Amino acid sequence: MTVAALRKVSPGGATDAAPIPSRGCRSCGAVLRQTFVDLGMSPLCESYVPKEKLNQMEPFYPLHAYVCERCFLVQLDDYVTRESIFSEYAYFSSYSDSWVEHMRRYADAITERLGLGTESLIVEVASNDGYLLQHFVQKGIPVLGIEPAANIAKVAIEKGIPTLVEFFGEQLARELAADGTRADLICGANVLAQVPSPNDFVSGLRILLKPRGVVTIEFPHLMRLMAENQFDTIYHEHFCYFSFVSAERIFAEQGLTLFDVEELPTHGGSLRVYACHAGDATKPITARAEALRQREIDGGFMRLETYAGFGERVKETKRKLLNFLIEAKRAGKTVAGYGAPGKGNTLLNYCGIRTDFIDFTVDRSTYKQGKFLPGTHIPIHHPDRIRAERPDYVLILPWNFEDEIVRQMAYIREWGGKFVVPIPEVRVLD
């Protein structure tokens, strides 16, 4: 792995965000005219503010999602470079116990399914802090992580996981392949939405994959996002939002076939797609892949009018959440947040919720503690602050980890505290 062994990439891309000229669809190039949802102006959702910068200017960008009239890919326009977002990043996957366990189960299952062993090579794109590859290392299977955020890659390297600090795409894949690096398994979770050029990314997967290799990619499912009003998963770090049919088209155009798919509960409902080279006859398309494709077609995901009503449902969710908070504050109740996720920052900024409604939030990530949420400037504390302040309500911002958080914070019931979940609409958990 000459490239992985020798290249040293610094976090030099982390400069002030610069506007990029508007362009057409990220997949097919068609002009984007149809709004999916307009969430107004918002800061970058992972740009947590240190105390000494609270009085400085904070950039906001339009958070306006479109749907392509030709290929039905839901997407944002470009406002900032990927280097501005991802060269140093605030999300460490290992802070979620349930997510690490989810990926441990995946590692066990895919190792058995593909017969992976000491002669295999597994490459993970957007490998973060080693939350997944550590499970393969424990099995003695060679791995390579590719992660653009130097601060996060450092944690993985300290765990003994070989990690290349680089953005993945066609050029890097060609360099690795030229050095003799080809993968039996390429995996990625929650990365496909975060690449500005999905065609380049998927082309890189094809180049890096061995002739009989398999790619697995997990991403939030647009069908679930729309059905459950998960608008807060839309933020600048997520350039695209995929249905199965829109993802299948992109993979097919780059020479890969989606031959299988699993529907997962993670992140409010995700897909794990399985891809192989288009000419690989050893991997026939499964019945569940055929069934999901047909379900999306029957559900109108290849008709423009299906996407038209989403924006109004989002507005109604905003109204209901604000009504709840206004009534709680008028009744003299205290409200704290749990978590400082990207989705929470979309929710709070879109709804205009600041310290007039939420006194503070807490997060397990030491990277975020002591900082303030972007835009709203709600302070972020250690989770122990909940016990000290004894709020009447705890608003769960990473609602996709609701069960895990409720278990961890069950002690709020000691003083009659209650959890509140904002999506798909406000629920108070008794």
Protein Blocks (a to p, Z undefined) as FASTA:
>chain_A
ZZlmmpccdfklmccdddddddddfklopacfbdfbdgbjaddfklccdfklmmpccddd
dddddddfklopacdddfbdfklmmmpccbdfklpmklmmmmmmmmmmmmmmnopafkbc
cddehklnolmmmmmmmnopacddddfblklmmmmmmnopacddddddfklmmmmmmnop
acfbdcdehklmmpfblmlmmmmmmmmpcfkbccddddddfklmmmnopaklgcfklmbd
cdfklmmmmmmmnopacfbdcddfeehiaaddddddfklmklccdfklmmmmmmmmmnop
acfklmmmmmmmmmmmmmmmmmmmmmmmmnopacddedjdfklmmmmmmnopafklmmbd
cdfblklgopacehjlpacddfklmmmnopabdcdfblmlmmmmmmmmmmmmmnopacdd
fbfbdcddZZ
